[in-house]
Amino acid sequence: MKAVLDVPFVPEQRYIEFLNACGERIDSIQFSLAREQGMDNRFSRRGEIPFEELVSLLAGVTAPRKYALLNSRFYGPELLTDRDRTRQLVAMLDRCAEQGGGTLRHCLL
């Protein structure tokens, strides 16, 4: 039986090539829309990555599902209480879904 994995997304071209080379072993990737990229306490990326660059890199991953992480690790309570922040987040998710001719149509919460 071959392992099927859900893995974090690291916005680096070499990692994307590795993920794509894994083929059907990668079931899904998870990513944050937060400006500072950090998946958990094991991985921390220094600096910010522009949103359009993130969307472009995500479009290059062939995994069938891509999940946007929207938990408190990346967002504070204002995400749920501030209409402007929520609208901005929805616009970002819409942009993900539009990129690459439907490549990110499974950009889910």
DSSP file (Angstrom, degrees, kcal/mol; ACC not computed):
  #  RESIDUE AA STRUCTURE BP1 BP2  ACC     N-H-->O    O-->H-N    N-H-->O    O-->H-N    TCO  KAPPA ALPHA  PHI   PSI    X-CA   Y-CA   Z-CA
    1    1 A M              0   0    0      0, 0.0     2,-0.4     0, 0.0     0, 0.0   0.000 360.0 360.0 360.0 130.8    0.0    0.0    0.0
    2    2 A K        -     0   0    0      1,-0.1     2,-0.1     0, 0.0     0, 0.0  -0.707 360.0-115.0 -92.4 139.0    1.4    3.4   -1.0
    3    3 A A        -     0   0    0     -2,-0.4     2,-0.5     1,-0.0    -1,-0.1  -0.451  21.8-156.9 -71.0 139.7    1.2    6.3    1.5
    4    4 A V        -     0   0    0     -2,-0.1     2,-0.3    22,-0.1    22,-0.2  -0.988  19.8-158.9-118.0 126.2   -0.9    9.3    0.5
    5    5 A L  E     -a   26   0A   0     20,-3.5    22,-2.7    -2,-0.5    23,-1.5  -0.785  26.4-152.6-117.7 149.5    0.1   12.4    2.3
    6    6 A D  E     -a   28   0A   0     -2,-0.3    23,-0.2    21,-0.2    20,-0.0  -0.986  37.0-179.0-109.2 117.8   -1.3   15.9    3.3
    7    7 A V  E     -a   29   0A   0     21,-2.3    23,-1.9    -2,-0.5     2,-0.1  -0.839  29.4-105.4-124.8 155.4    1.8   18.1    3.5
    8    8 A P  E     -a   30   0A   0      0, 0.0     2,-0.5     0, 0.0    23,-0.2  -0.446  37.2-119.3 -72.9 153.2    2.5   21.8    4.3
    9    9 A F        -     0   0    0     21,-2.4    23,-0.2    -2,-0.1    49,-0.0  -0.828  22.1-167.4 -96.2 128.6    3.3   24.1    1.4
   10   10 A V        -     0   0    0     -2,-0.5     2,-2.7     2,-0.2     6,-0.1  -0.978  25.0-131.1-112.3 121.2    6.7   25.8    1.4
   11   11 A P        +     0   0    0      0, 0.0     2,-0.4     0, 0.0     3,-0.1  -0.329  67.8 114.2 -76.4  65.8    6.8   28.6   -1.2
   12   12 A E     >  -     0   0    0     -2,-2.7     4,-2.0     1,-0.1     3,-0.5  -1.000  67.3-132.8-135.9 135.4   10.0   27.6   -2.9
   13   13 A Q  H  > S+     0   0    0     -2,-0.4     4,-2.3     1,-0.2     5,-0.2   0.857 105.2  53.7 -58.5 -41.0   10.4   26.3   -6.4
   14   14 A R  H  > S+     0   0    0      1,-0.2     4,-1.9     2,-0.2    -1,-0.2   0.881 109.6  49.0 -63.4 -37.1   12.6   23.3   -5.5
   15   15 A Y  H  > S+     0   0    0     -3,-0.5     4,-2.8     2,-0.2    -1,-0.2   0.890 109.3  52.3 -68.6 -39.0   10.0   22.1   -3.0
   16   16 A I  H  X S+     0   0    0     -4,-2.0     4,-2.5     2,-0.2    46,-0.2   0.916 108.8  50.3 -62.3 -43.1    7.3   22.5   -5.6
   17   17 A E  H  X S+     0   0    0     -4,-2.3     4,-1.9     2,-0.2    -1,-0.2   0.899 110.6  50.3 -60.8 -41.0    9.3   20.4   -8.0
   18   18 A F  H  X S+     0   0    0     -4,-1.9     4,-1.0     2,-0.2    -2,-0.2   0.937 110.5  48.9 -61.8 -47.5    9.7   17.8   -5.3
   19   19 A L  H >< S+     0   0    0     -4,-2.8     3,-0.8     1,-0.2     4,-0.4   0.925 111.8  48.8 -58.7 -45.5    6.0   17.7   -4.5
   20   20 A N  H >< S+     0   0    0     -4,-2.5     3,-1.0     1,-0.3    -1,-0.2   0.835 106.4  56.8 -65.4 -32.5    5.1   17.4   -8.2
   21   21 A A  H 3< S+     0   0    0     -4,-1.9    -1,-0.3     1,-0.2    -2,-0.2   0.731  95.8  66.3 -69.8 -21.5    7.6   14.5   -8.6
   22   22 A C  T X< S-     0   0    0     -4,-1.0     3,-1.8    -3,-0.8    -1,-0.2   0.653  83.5-179.1 -75.0 -14.8    5.8   12.6   -5.8
   23   23 A G  G X   +     0   0    0     -3,-1.0     3,-1.5    -4,-0.4    -1,-0.2  -0.247  62.6   4.2  57.8-128.6    2.8   12.3   -8.1
   24   24 A E  G 3  S+     0   0    0      1,-0.3    -1,-0.3    39,-0.1    -2,-0.1   0.517 115.0  80.2 -72.4  -5.2   -0.2   10.5   -6.6
   25   25 A R  G <  S+     0   0    0     -3,-1.8   -20,-3.5   -21,-0.1     2,-0.8   0.736  81.2  73.5 -72.9 -20.6    1.5   10.2   -3.2
   26   26 A I  E <   +a    5   0A   0     -3,-1.5   -20,-0.2   -22,-0.2     3,-0.1  -0.849  55.4 173.2 -96.8 111.7    0.5   13.8   -2.4
   27   27 A D  E     -     0   0A   0    -22,-2.7    38,-0.8    -2,-0.8     2,-0.3   0.847  64.7 -16.3 -83.7 -37.9   -3.2   14.0   -1.7
   28   28 A S  E     -ab   6  65A   0    -23,-1.5   -21,-2.3    36,-0.2     2,-0.3  -0.990  53.3-138.5-161.5 161.5   -3.3   17.6   -0.6
   29   29 A I  E     -ab   7  66A   0     36,-1.9    38,-3.0    -2,-0.3     2,-0.4  -0.912  14.4-146.7-123.0 156.5   -1.2   20.6    0.5
   30   30 A Q  E     +ab   8  67A   0    -23,-1.9   -21,-2.4    -2,-0.3     2,-0.3  -0.974  21.7 172.6-123.6 139.1   -2.0   23.1    3.2
   31   31 A F  E     - b   0  68A   0     36,-2.7    38,-3.8    -2,-0.4     2,-0.4  -0.947  24.8-127.7-143.8 161.4   -1.0   26.8    3.1
   32   32 A S  E     - b   0  69A   0     -2,-0.3    38,-0.1    36,-0.2    36,-0.0  -0.853   3.1-155.0-109.4 146.3   -1.5   30.0    4.9
   33   33 A L        +     0   0    0     36,-0.6    -1,-0.1    -2,-0.4     4,-0.1   0.358  60.3 121.7 -94.1   2.1   -2.6   33.3    3.5
   34   34 A A  S    S-     0   0    0      1,-0.1    -2,-0.1     2,-0.1    41,-0.1  -0.331  71.7-125.5 -63.9 147.7   -0.8   35.1    6.3
   35   35 A R  S    S+     0   0    0     13,-0.1    14,-1.1     1,-0.1     2,-0.6   0.909  99.7  60.0 -64.4 -43.6    1.8   37.6    5.2
   36   36 A E  B    S-D   48   0B   0     12,-0.2     2,-0.5    38,-0.1    12,-0.2  -0.781  89.2-137.1 -86.5 121.6    4.5   36.0    7.4
   37   37 A Q        +     0   0    0     10,-0.8     8,-2.3    -2,-0.6     2,-0.2  -0.689  44.5 138.2 -85.3 125.3    4.9   32.4    6.3
   38   38 A G        -     0   0    0     -2,-0.5     6,-0.2     6,-0.2     3,-0.1  -0.769  29.9-168.2-164.0 116.4    5.2   29.9    9.1
   39   39 A M        -     0   0    0      4,-0.5     2,-0.3    -2,-0.2     5,-0.1   0.917  67.4 -43.5 -79.3 -43.3    3.5   26.5    9.0
   40   40 A D  B >  S-E   43   0C   0      3,-0.9     3,-0.9    33,-0.0    -1,-0.2  -0.866  80.9 -58.6-165.1-164.5    4.1   25.5   12.6
   41   41 A N  T 3  S+     0   0    0     -2,-0.3     3,-0.1     1,-0.2    -2,-0.0   0.590 127.6  57.7 -72.3  -7.6    6.9   25.5   15.2
   42   42 A R  T 3  S+     0   0    0      1,-0.2     2,-0.4     0, 0.0    -1,-0.2   0.704 109.2  41.1 -92.0 -21.4    9.1   23.4   13.0
   43   43 A F  B <   +E   40   0C   0     -3,-0.9    -3,-0.9     2,-0.0    -4,-0.5  -0.985  59.1 168.4-133.8 125.8    9.2   25.7   10.0
   44   44 A S        -     0   0    0     -2,-0.4     2,-0.5    -6,-0.2    -6,-0.2  -0.979  18.6-154.0-137.5 124.3    9.5   29.5    9.9
   45   45 A R        -     0   0    0     -8,-2.3     2,-0.3    -2,-0.4    -8,-0.2  -0.848  19.9-130.6 -98.1 128.7   10.2   31.5    6.8
   46   46 A R        +     0   0    0     -2,-0.5    -8,-0.0   -10,-0.1     2,-0.0  -0.594  68.2   3.8 -78.1 135.3   11.9   34.9    7.4
   47   47 A G  S    S-     0   0    0     -2,-0.3   -10,-0.8     2,-0.0     2,-0.3  -0.153  91.5 -62.8  86.0 179.7   10.2   37.8    5.7
   48   48 A E  B     -D   36   0B   0    -12,-0.2   -12,-0.2    -2,-0.0   -13,-0.1  -0.744  31.3-148.3-106.5 151.9    7.1   38.3    3.7
   49   49 A I        -     0   0    0    -14,-1.1     5,-0.1    -2,-0.3    -2,-0.0  -0.984  32.1-111.1-115.2 129.4    6.1   36.8    0.4
   50   50 A P     >  -     0   0    0      0, 0.0     4,-2.2     0, 0.0     3,-0.4  -0.289  23.9-123.5 -59.5 143.1    3.9   38.9   -1.8
   51   51 A F  H  > S+     0   0    0      1,-0.2     4,-2.6     2,-0.2     5,-0.2   0.894 110.0  52.9 -56.7 -44.9    0.4   37.5   -2.2
   52   52 A E  H  > S+     0   0    0      1,-0.2     4,-2.1     2,-0.2    -1,-0.2   0.857 109.0  50.6 -63.0 -33.8    0.5   37.3   -6.0
   53   53 A E  H  > S+     0   0    0     -3,-0.4     4,-2.6     2,-0.2    -1,-0.2   0.916 109.6  50.7 -67.6 -42.6    3.8   35.4   -5.8
   54   54 A L  H  X S+     0   0    0     -4,-2.2     4,-2.6     2,-0.2    -2,-0.2   0.933 110.9  48.4 -58.1 -47.1    2.2   32.9   -3.3
   55   55 A V  H  X S+     0   0    0     -4,-2.6     4,-1.9     1,-0.2    -1,-0.2   0.905 111.5  50.2 -61.3 -42.4   -0.8   32.4   -5.7
   56   56 A S  H  X S+     0   0    0     -4,-2.1     4,-0.8    -5,-0.2    -1,-0.2   0.916 111.7  47.2 -63.3 -44.1    1.5   31.8   -8.6
   57   57 A L  H >< S+     0   0    0     -4,-2.6     3,-0.9     1,-0.2     4,-0.3   0.905 110.0  53.0 -65.4 -41.4    3.6   29.3   -6.7
   58   58 A L  H >< S+     0   0    0     -4,-2.6     3,-1.7     1,-0.3    -1,-0.2   0.877 102.4  59.4 -60.3 -36.9    0.5   27.5   -5.5
   59   59 A A  H 3< S+     0   0    0     -4,-1.9    -1,-0.3     1,-0.3    -2,-0.2   0.760  97.7  61.4 -64.1 -23.7   -0.7   27.2   -9.1
   60   60 A G  T << S+     0   0    0     -3,-0.9     2,-0.4    -4,-0.8    -1,-0.3   0.531  83.8  93.9 -80.7  -5.8    2.5   25.3   -9.9
   61   61 A V    <   -     0   0    0     -3,-1.7   -44,-0.1    -4,-0.3   -32,-0.1  -0.752  61.1-157.9 -91.2 131.8    1.6   22.4   -7.5
   62   62 A T        +     0   0    0     -2,-0.4    -1,-0.1   -46,-0.2    -3,-0.1   0.417  47.3 129.8 -90.3   2.0   -0.2   19.5   -9.1
   63   63 A A        -     0   0    0      1,-0.1   -36,-0.1     2,-0.0   -35,-0.1  -0.282  63.1-129.5 -56.0 140.7   -1.7   18.2   -5.8
   64   64 A P  S    S+     0   0    0      0, 0.0     2,-0.4     0, 0.0   -36,-0.2   0.764  87.8  38.4 -68.5 -24.5   -5.5   17.6   -6.3
   65   65 A R  E     -b   28   0A   0    -38,-0.8   -36,-1.9    40,-0.0     2,-0.4  -0.978  60.0-171.3-131.4 141.9   -6.5   19.6   -3.2
   66   66 A K  E     -bc  29 107A   0     40,-0.9    42,-1.7    -2,-0.4     2,-0.5  -0.989  10.6-160.5-132.2 122.8   -5.1   22.8   -1.6
   67   67 A Y  E     -bc  30 108A   0    -38,-3.0   -36,-2.7    -2,-0.4     2,-0.5  -0.905  10.4-144.3-111.1 123.5   -6.4   23.9    1.8
   68   68 A A  E     -b   31   0A   0     40,-2.9     2,-0.5    -2,-0.5   -36,-0.2  -0.735  22.0-134.1 -80.8 125.2   -6.0   27.4    3.1
   69   69 A L  E     +b   32   0A   0    -38,-3.8   -36,-0.6    -2,-0.5    40,-0.1  -0.710  31.5 169.5 -83.7 123.2   -5.3   27.3    6.8
   70   70 A L        +     0   0    0     -2,-0.5     2,-0.1    39,-0.3    -1,-0.1  -0.143  31.9 123.2-126.3  37.2   -7.5   29.8    8.6
   71   71 A N  S >> S-     0   0    0      1,-0.1     3,-1.7     0, 0.0     4,-1.7  -0.366  79.6 -90.8 -95.2 178.6   -7.0   28.9   12.3
   72   72 A S  T 34 S+     0   0    0      1,-0.3    -1,-0.1     2,-0.2    -2,-0.0   0.591 115.0  77.0 -69.2  -9.7   -5.7   31.0   15.1
   73   73 A R  T 34 S+     0   0    0      1,-0.2    -1,-0.3     3,-0.0     3,-0.1   0.835 114.3  21.2 -64.1 -30.8   -2.1   30.0   14.5
   74   74 A F  T <4 S+     0   0    0     -3,-1.7     2,-0.4     1,-0.2    -2,-0.2   0.685 127.6  42.3-109.7 -25.6   -2.2   32.5   11.6
   75   75 A Y     <  -     0   0    0     -4,-1.7    -1,-0.2   -41,-0.1    -5,-0.0  -0.957  67.1-138.0-132.0 142.6   -5.1   34.8   12.4
   76   76 A G    >   -     0   0    0     -2,-0.4     3,-1.7    -3,-0.1     4,-0.3  -0.287  44.2 -87.0 -86.9 179.5   -6.3   36.6   15.5
   77   77 A P  T >> S+     0   0    0      0, 0.0     3,-1.4     0, 0.0     4,-0.8   0.700 116.7  78.4 -62.5 -20.3  -10.0   36.9   16.6
   78   78 A E  H 3> S+     0   0    0      1,-0.3     4,-2.4     2,-0.2     8,-0.2   0.749  78.8  72.1 -63.2 -20.9  -10.3   40.1   14.5
   79   79 A L  H <4 S+     0   0    0     -3,-1.7    -1,-0.3     1,-0.2    10,-0.1   0.877 105.9  36.6 -59.0 -35.8  -10.7   37.9   11.4
   80   80 A L  H <4 S+     0   0    0     -3,-1.4    -1,-0.2    -4,-0.3    -2,-0.2   0.601 124.5  40.4 -92.2 -12.8  -14.1   36.9   12.7
   81   81 A T  H  < S+     0   0    0     -4,-0.8     2,-0.6    -3,-0.2    -2,-0.2   0.586  99.2  73.7-113.0 -12.8  -15.1   40.3   14.1
   82   82 A D     X  -     0   0    0     -4,-2.4     4,-2.3    -5,-0.2     5,-0.2  -0.904  60.4-160.2-109.4 112.3  -13.8   42.8   11.6
   83   83 A R  H  > S+     0   0    0     -2,-0.6     4,-2.8     1,-0.2     5,-0.2   0.870  91.6  53.8 -59.6 -39.3  -15.8   43.0    8.4
   84   84 A D  H  > S+     0   0    0      2,-0.2     4,-2.3     1,-0.2    -1,-0.2   0.914 110.0  46.9 -63.7 -42.3  -13.0   44.6    6.4
   85   85 A R  H  > S+     0   0    0      2,-0.2     4,-2.2    -7,-0.2    -1,-0.2   0.908 113.0  49.5 -64.6 -41.5  -10.6   41.9    7.3
   86   86 A T  H  X S+     0   0    0     -4,-2.3     4,-2.4    -8,-0.2    -2,-0.2   0.914 111.0  49.4 -64.9 -42.1  -13.1   39.2    6.5
   87   87 A R  H  X S+     0   0    0     -4,-2.8     4,-2.4     1,-0.2    -2,-0.2   0.912 110.2  51.3 -62.0 -42.2  -13.9   40.8    3.1
   88   88 A Q  H  X S+     0   0    0     -4,-2.3     4,-2.0     2,-0.2    -2,-0.2   0.911 110.2  49.3 -61.1 -42.8  -10.1   41.0    2.4
   89   89 A L  H  X S+     0   0    0     -4,-2.2     4,-2.4     2,-0.2    -2,-0.2   0.918 110.1  50.3 -63.3 -44.3   -9.8   37.3    3.2
   90   90 A V  H  X S+     0   0    0     -4,-2.4     4,-2.5     1,-0.2    -1,-0.2   0.898 109.5  51.9 -61.4 -40.5  -12.7   36.4    1.0
   91   91 A A  H  X S+     0   0    0     -4,-2.4     4,-2.2     2,-0.2    -1,-0.2   0.890 109.1  50.5 -63.1 -39.1  -11.1   38.4   -1.9
   92   92 A M  H  X S+     0   0    0     -4,-2.0     4,-2.1     2,-0.2    -2,-0.2   0.915 110.7  48.5 -65.2 -42.6   -7.8   36.5   -1.4
   93   93 A L  H  X S+     0   0    0     -4,-2.4     4,-2.3     1,-0.2    -2,-0.2   0.897 109.8  52.5 -64.7 -39.8   -9.6   33.2   -1.5
   94   94 A D  H  X S+     0   0    0     -4,-2.5     4,-1.8     1,-0.2    -1,-0.2   0.918 108.3  51.3 -59.7 -42.9  -11.4   34.2   -4.6
   95   95 A R  H  X S+     0   0    0     -4,-2.2     4,-1.5     1,-0.2    -2,-0.2   0.894 108.7  51.2 -62.7 -40.1   -8.1   35.2   -6.2
   96   96 A C  H  < S+     0   0    0     -4,-2.1     8,-0.4     1,-0.2     3,-0.3   0.927 110.0  49.4 -60.2 -45.0   -6.7   31.7   -5.3
   97   97 A A  H  < S+     0   0    0     -4,-2.3     7,-0.3     1,-0.2     5,-0.2   0.806 112.0  48.6 -66.9 -30.0   -9.7   30.0   -6.9
   98   98 A E  H >< S+     0   0    0     -4,-1.8     3,-0.8    -5,-0.2     4,-0.4   0.764  88.5 104.2 -80.8 -26.6   -9.4   32.1  -10.1
   99   99 A Q  T 3X>S+     0   0    0     -4,-1.5     5,-1.0    -3,-0.3     4,-0.5  -0.261  84.3   8.6 -64.3 137.2   -5.6   31.6  -10.7
  100  100 A G  T >45S-     0   0    0      1,-0.2     3,-0.6     2,-0.2    -1,-0.2   0.790 122.5 -66.9  72.3  31.2   -4.4   29.2  -13.3
  101  101 A G  T <45S-     0   0    0     -3,-0.8    -1,-0.2     1,-0.2    -2,-0.2   0.882 110.6 -34.9  60.9  39.5   -7.6   28.4  -15.1
  102  102 A G  T >45S+     0   0    0     -3,-0.4     3,-2.1    -4,-0.4    -1,-0.2   0.486  99.0 132.7  94.7   2.8   -9.2   26.5  -12.1
  103  103 A T  T <<5S+     0   0    0     -3,-0.6     3,-0.3    -4,-0.5    -3,-0.2   0.854  82.2  38.1 -55.1 -35.4   -5.9   25.0  -10.9
  104  104 A L  T > <S+     0   0    0     -5,-1.0     3,-1.7    -8,-0.4    -1,-0.3  -0.026  75.0 124.7-105.6  30.2   -6.8   26.2   -7.4
  105  105 A R  T <  S+     0   0    0     -3,-2.1    -1,-0.2     1,-0.3    -2,-0.1   0.695  72.6  58.8 -65.4 -14.7  -10.5   25.5   -7.6
  106  106 A H  T 3   +     0   0    0     -3,-0.3     2,-1.3    -4,-0.2   -40,-0.9   0.014  67.2 137.5-100.5  28.3  -10.2   23.3   -4.4
  107  107 A C  E <   +c   66   0A   0     -3,-1.7   -40,-0.2   -42,-0.1     2,-0.2  -0.619  38.0 174.0 -74.5  96.6   -8.8   26.2   -2.4
  108  108 A L  E      c   67   0A   0    -42,-1.7   -40,-2.9    -2,-1.3    -2,-0.1  -0.614 360.0 360.0-112.7 163.1  -10.8   25.4    0.8
  109  109 A L              0   0    0     -2,-0.2   -39,-0.3   -42,-0.2   -42,-0.1   0.408 360.0 360.0 -84.8 360.0  -11.1   26.6    4.3
